[in-house]
Amino acid sequence: MQQDEAVYEPGRKLPLSGRADVIVCGAGPAGVAAALGAAGCGVSVILLESTAMPGGIMTSGMMPNVIDADNKGGFLQKMLRFLHESGAAGNYNSYVPEAVKHFMEDCLVKAGVRIRYNTLVCAVLKRGREVTAVIAESPAGREAFEGRIFIDCTGNGTVAALAGCRFECGDPQTGQPQAASLCALCGGVNAEDIADYWQQKGDKGKLHLLAQLEKAGCSPSYQMPTLFRLTNYEYLLMSNHEHGIFPDDADGISAALIQARREIFSQIAGLKKIAPEIANLCLLTTAAALGLREGRRIRAVYNLTTADLLAGRTQPDAVCRVTVAVDIHPSVANAKSGYGDGGVKARPYDVPLRSLIAADLDNMLLGGRCIGGDFYAHATYRVLGNAIPIGEGAGIMAGAALRKNVLPSVVKVEDFWAFGGNPHQKRG
């Protein structure tokens, strides 16, 4: 279709399917944390999710690898404690997706959050600098949800972009985003028999898996393929890179899913033929969603920069402290390395509340990896150990603003702390 081709959609009245103090868009890890953070402040919350489950990349994306969690508290630590105590913890900070799903859903129900699955936000209504409602498509048809404060936890900054917020995406030098990956669930082989394959300390397992794949004639598009052990017979596989995929490129995402599934199937088939110890490995299912490492970075009141990373800058309104290195997966095919830091040596730094407030709207908050920041900052705070507390912080800030009857931008730090947002103490 040509870009100038279009059809006319007649105007119509839409049913109002819900009204709440806080509308959280996206029930990924950050969205769940945001909904719980707001509900914990005693305000009403509706959580809208386009898929049939909570958890985002941890569940439908099948990559529950929680990086940079050790110095965090709140919902993140509660979830990790449950996963360890229930036997759902695998190796190398990975967890059983179904257990993640159960815990998140249970917490949301107990907190009184209204959950709406299979509901895709597709438009935003505004009055001046305030969002008044979001419009969604669901099995019920086209409908509207009204709120006082809205939190974009879509990962890709979709709702803020629909509302007209400014954003950036991709490497500032090339304009290209980090590589995406599709993960898969495998099983059927005893972990002790393939201990050389799955990820342990260091990169030994990755390099062994790479060597075996190349021996099988299946040189992976991701040069550091990883097998995460979940149980003695179940594993998560991340072994592909899909390049040039932007969050609004529906055709590109579709093509990447097809290509990634083809590559994963070929890899499993190749391993079964050339490696006796892994001959019984079965591909159980591929993820329902492509894992996009990069989406829109929405312009915020304060946008984190490379200078913040290099200086290890502290902030008076810190939400969490990022301690992980810059993690950039190459934006071009046939890269010699699977990931790198782009020459930026980050020091631990703070994410401020101001980075969670959209610059162009008064009642739009940002949770997870779509907060305000540059390409290199995003490559540190995007991991789950930071995205989750950032989401929770956005929820607490929304709740504090409503309880104090002020705009989020003027919430006092002491009020944020009073409602449970103290970032300086690891809480469980």
Secondary structure, 3 states (H helix, E strand, C coil): CCCCCCCCCCCCCCCEEEEEEEEEECCCHHHHHHHHHHHCCCCCEEEECCCCCCCHHHCCCCCCECCCCCCCCHHHHHHHHHHHHCCCECCCCEECHHHHHHHHHHHHHHHCCEEECCCEEEEEEEECCEEEEEEEEECCEEEEEEEEEEEECCCCCHHHHHCCCCEECCCCCCCCCCCEECEEEEECCCHHHHCCCCCCCCCHHHHHHHHHHHHCCCCCCCCCCEEEECCCCEEEEECCCECCCCCCCHHHHHHHHHHHHHHHHHHHHHHHHHCHHHCCCEEEEECCCCECCCCCEECECCCECHHHHHHCCCCCCEEEEECCCCCECCCCCCCCCCCECCCCCCCCEEEEHHHHEECCCCCEEECHHHCCECHHHHHHHCCHHHHHHHHHHHHHHHHHHHHHCCCHHHCCHHHHHHHHHCCCCCCC
